[in-house]
Amino acid sequence: MGIPQPAFYMFKCEQSAPPGMPKPSCVTPDTQDLFQYLAQKLMKEGIMGTVQPIRTSCLNRCSSGPVMLVEPGHIMYAGLTKEIIDRIVSEHIIGGNIVEEFVISSELWDAPITPADMKKQMGI
């Protein structure tokens, strides 16, 4: 029997905007330890093997940062703190219920569009 694939992937934006950039940054001195906190939380819960935390660069939702994308499901969580990460892990990852109050607004994260439909919209 092979090694099972992870049930969840948690993509935590680790992009830090250079000083003076107009857009906000998902990693600041106040939030730079959130990825490490997430990984430690998964280890403490004993679920690191089935939940894969991944450091990623910009997810293009900077104004809502710090952000994290949970797959499967395309669930984008915004405004992360350690307390919110605790709730995401216990309620969504372990409990199976999306933590709606921390999900990015649909104005910023609406339903996906297929590449073929995108080409049609652009008249390509």
C-alpha positions as CSV (number, residue, x, y, z in Angstrom):
1,M,0.0,0.0,0.0
2,G,1.3,3.4,-1.0
3,I,1.6,6.6,1.0
4,P,-1.8,8.4,1.0
5,Q,-2.0,11.8,-0.6
6,P,-2.9,14.7,1.7
7,A,-6.6,15.4,2.2
8,F,-5.9,19.2,2.3
9,Y,-3.4,21.6,1.0
10,M,-3.1,25.0,2.9
11,F,-1.4,27.6,0.7
12,K,-0.3,30.5,3.0
13,C,0.8,33.6,1.1
14,E,4.3,34.5,2.2
15,Q,4.7,37.5,0.0
16,S,6.4,40.5,1.5
17,A,6.0,43.8,-0.4
18,P,9.1,46.0,-0.4
19,P,8.9,49.1,1.7
20,G,7.1,52.0,-0.1
21,M,5.0,49.7,-2.4
22,P,1.4,50.8,-2.7
23,K,-0.1,47.4,-2.0
24,P,-0.3,45.8,1.4
25,S,1.8,42.8,2.3
26,C,0.7,39.4,3.6
27,V,3.9,39.2,5.6
28,T,4.8,42.0,8.1
29,P,6.8,42.0,11.3
30,D,3.4,41.3,13.1
31,T,2.5,38.4,10.8
32,Q,5.8,36.8,9.8
33,D,5.4,33.9,12.2
34,L,1.9,32.7,10.9
35,F,3.2,30.0,8.6
36,Q,5.4,28.5,11.4
37,Y,2.4,28.8,13.7
38,L,0.2,26.9,11.2
39,A,2.8,24.1,10.8
40,Q,3.2,23.7,14.5
41,K,-0.6,23.6,15.0
42,L,-0.9,20.8,12.5
43,M,1.9,18.9,14.2
44,K,0.3,19.4,17.6
45,E,-3.0,18.1,16.3
46,G,-1.2,15.0,14.8
47,I,-2.5,15.7,11.3
48,M,0.6,17.0,9.5
49,G,0.7,13.9,7.2
50,T,-2.7,14.4,5.8
51,V,-2.7,18.2,5.7
52,Q,0.1,19.9,3.7
53,P,1.0,23.5,4.6
54,I,2.7,25.3,1.7
55,R,4.4,28.6,1.6
56,T,3.4,30.4,-1.6
57,S,4.0,33.8,-3.2
58,C,1.4,36.3,-4.0
59,L,-2.2,35.0,-4.3
60,N,-3.4,38.4,-5.7
61,R,-5.7,39.3,-2.8
62,C,-3.2,41.6,-1.1
63,S,-5.8,44.0,0.3
64,S,-7.3,41.2,2.3
65,G,-4.1,39.8,3.7
66,P,-2.7,37.8,5.3
67,V,-4.5,35.2,3.2
68,M,-4.5,31.4,2.9
69,L,-6.1,29.2,0.2
70,V,-7.4,25.8,1.3
71,E,-7.8,23.1,-1.2
72,P,-9.9,21.2,-2.1
73,G,-12.7,23.7,-2.3
74,H,-11.0,27.0,-3.4
75,I,-11.6,28.4,0.1
76,M,-9.7,31.7,0.6
77,Y,-9.4,32.8,4.2
78,A,-8.5,36.5,4.8
79,G,-7.2,38.7,7.7
80,L,-5.4,35.7,9.3
81,T,-4.3,35.7,12.9
82,K,-3.2,32.8,15.1
83,E,-6.7,32.7,16.6
84,I,-8.3,32.4,13.1
85,I,-5.8,29.7,12.1
86,D,-6.8,27.8,15.3
87,R,-10.4,28.0,14.2
88,I,-9.7,27.0,10.6
89,V,-7.8,23.9,11.7
90,S,-10.3,22.8,14.3
91,E,-13.5,23.7,12.5
92,H,-12.7,23.4,8.8
93,I,-9.8,20.9,8.5
94,I,-10.8,18.6,11.4
95,G,-14.5,19.4,11.7
96,G,-15.4,19.7,8.1
97,N,-17.2,23.1,8.4
98,I,-15.9,26.1,6.5
99,V,-15.4,29.0,8.9
100,E,-17.6,31.5,6.9
101,E,-16.8,34.6,9.0
102,F,-13.2,34.5,7.8
103,V,-13.8,33.6,4.2
104,I,-12.8,36.4,1.7
105,S,-15.9,38.3,0.3
106,S,-17.3,37.1,-3.0
107,E,-16.7,40.5,-4.4
108,L,-13.0,39.7,-4.2
109,W,-13.2,35.9,-4.7
110,D,-16.1,35.0,-6.9
111,A,-16.8,31.7,-8.7
112,P,-13.9,30.5,-11.0
113,I,-14.1,31.0,-14.8
114,T,-12.7,28.4,-17.1
115,P,-9.8,29.4,-19.4
116,A,-12.0,28.7,-22.4
117,D,-14.7,31.1,-21.1
118,M,-12.1,33.7,-20.3
119,K,-10.8,33.6,-23.9
120,K,-14.4,34.0,-25.2
121,Q,-15.0,37.0,-22.9
122,M,-11.8,38.6,-24.2
123,G,-12.8,37.9,-27.8
124,I,-9.7,35.8,-28.4
